[in-house]
Amino acid sequence: MNSENKEKLQKNRPGTFIRFSEDEQNRLDTESLILGKSIPTLLRDSYFNRLPTKPLIDNEGTKSILAQLGRIGNNINQLAKNSNRGLPILKSDLAQIEEQISLILQYITRSNGVCKNQNK
């Protein structure tokens, strides 16, 4: 391929333009000098040579969360209907809902790599 054809291809290639803060630009300039690479090469390498990203929660996890939320919603609806009929809401029913929500929160925090000691 001759140089004229290469130039035409490069002109027709889509590009991305990014604005950086002054600090970000200074960091890029410094790293470019240290590594002896152009800024576009640094950016290209940092994006395309990294490990692929994966979702924090997979499809099975999403299905599990949605199922648990559906059960919680049903329980809350039953409690609301009973309350509207003048029936008392039992503490054990509220405790069951609280436990279900707690399980979902534990699953989500583990999936996101967050480990917290949650004291009740």
Beta strands, then each sheet from edge to edge (+ up, - down):
end
